[in-house]
Amino acid sequence: MIYPTGAMRVADDIRLTVSGEAWDHLSRTLDARRDVLVFVWGTTGLRDDAAWSVSVYPLDDLPMAANRRTVETELGKLAVAVPQRQHIEKLDGRRLSIQASTLVVV
């Protein structure tokens, strides 16, 4: 759900601010009827430190859909999944933005 401040309530007392550019990108590129935005905590690529990665999956192909620990919510009309419930508090106070056409959580 988008709030007037631009924040998304992903769980009790967890808020993620969405930049205008990121929202515009999501509105243009995602289909709310078939896509899900997935936030995953961990290391990727050459990074040694853990961080959030954001990906888009077809809703029907979401591999962790049966995982009971997945937090499911919405961003406007877009489906959102956070498969690692134990890390969701790390989203609190973060910002979803776009850098070089890539969604990032900062």
N, C-alpha and C positions, 0 to 999 in steps of 0.2 A: 504494500500500500504506500502511495506517495503522500507525504504530509506537506502542509504549506511551507515548511522550512526546507523542503527538498530532501528530507531524511526518510529512510525506509525503516519501518519497524520489522526486524527479522525474527525477533523473539522478545519475550518480556525484557524491557529495559535495554534492548540492543538496537542501536540506530546506525544506519549507514547513509551518509550524505551522498547524493548523486549529482555530479556536476552537470551543468546545462549541456555541455558538449557530449558527455556520455549519454545523457538522456536522448538527445537528438540522434546520436548514432544508434542506440537501441531501438528507437521508434522507427528509424529508416530500414534497419537490417534484420530485425527479428520479426517473426510471425507469431503473435500471441497464441494462435490456435495450435501451433505445432512445435514451437521451440521452448527450451527451458534454459535459463541462465544458471550455471553451476559454479559455486565458489568452493575451492579446495585448498586446504592448508598443507604446506609441505615445501620441499626443495625441488627446484626444477632447473634443468640446463646446467649452467656453470655456477649457479648460486650454491653457496655452502650454508647460508642461513635460511631458515624457513620463512615463507611469505605466502600471501594469498595469490592464487591464480584464478582467473575467470575464463570460463569457456561456455560455448553455446552448443547444446545437443538437441537433436530432434527429441521431442518429448517421448515418443514411442521407443527410442533407443537408449534411454537413460539407463546405464548399466547398474546404478545403485538404487534403482527405484524400489526394490524390495527390502533395502536395508532399513531396519527399524529405527536406526539412529539418525536418519536423514531428516533434517528440518526442511519443511516445505512451506513456502510463503509466496507472496506476490509482490511485484514491483509494478505499480500501475496495473495493467492487465497481463503482464509478463510473469510466467511461472519462474520461481527461484528455488533452487535446492542447495542445501549445505549438508553434504553427506557425513561430515565429521562434527556431530553435535558437541563433542567434548572441546572443540576449538571455537565454537561460535562466539564466545565472549571476546575473542580477539578481533571481531568485526566492529565492536562497539566504538563509536567515535571516528571510524575510518571514513574515507571518501572514495567513491568509485569515480574514476575519471578516465580519460582516453589520452594515450600518448602514442604518437606515430601509428594511428589507426588500430591500436591495441587497447583493450579495456584493462585497467590496472586498479588495484586497491592500494591507496597510500594512506 
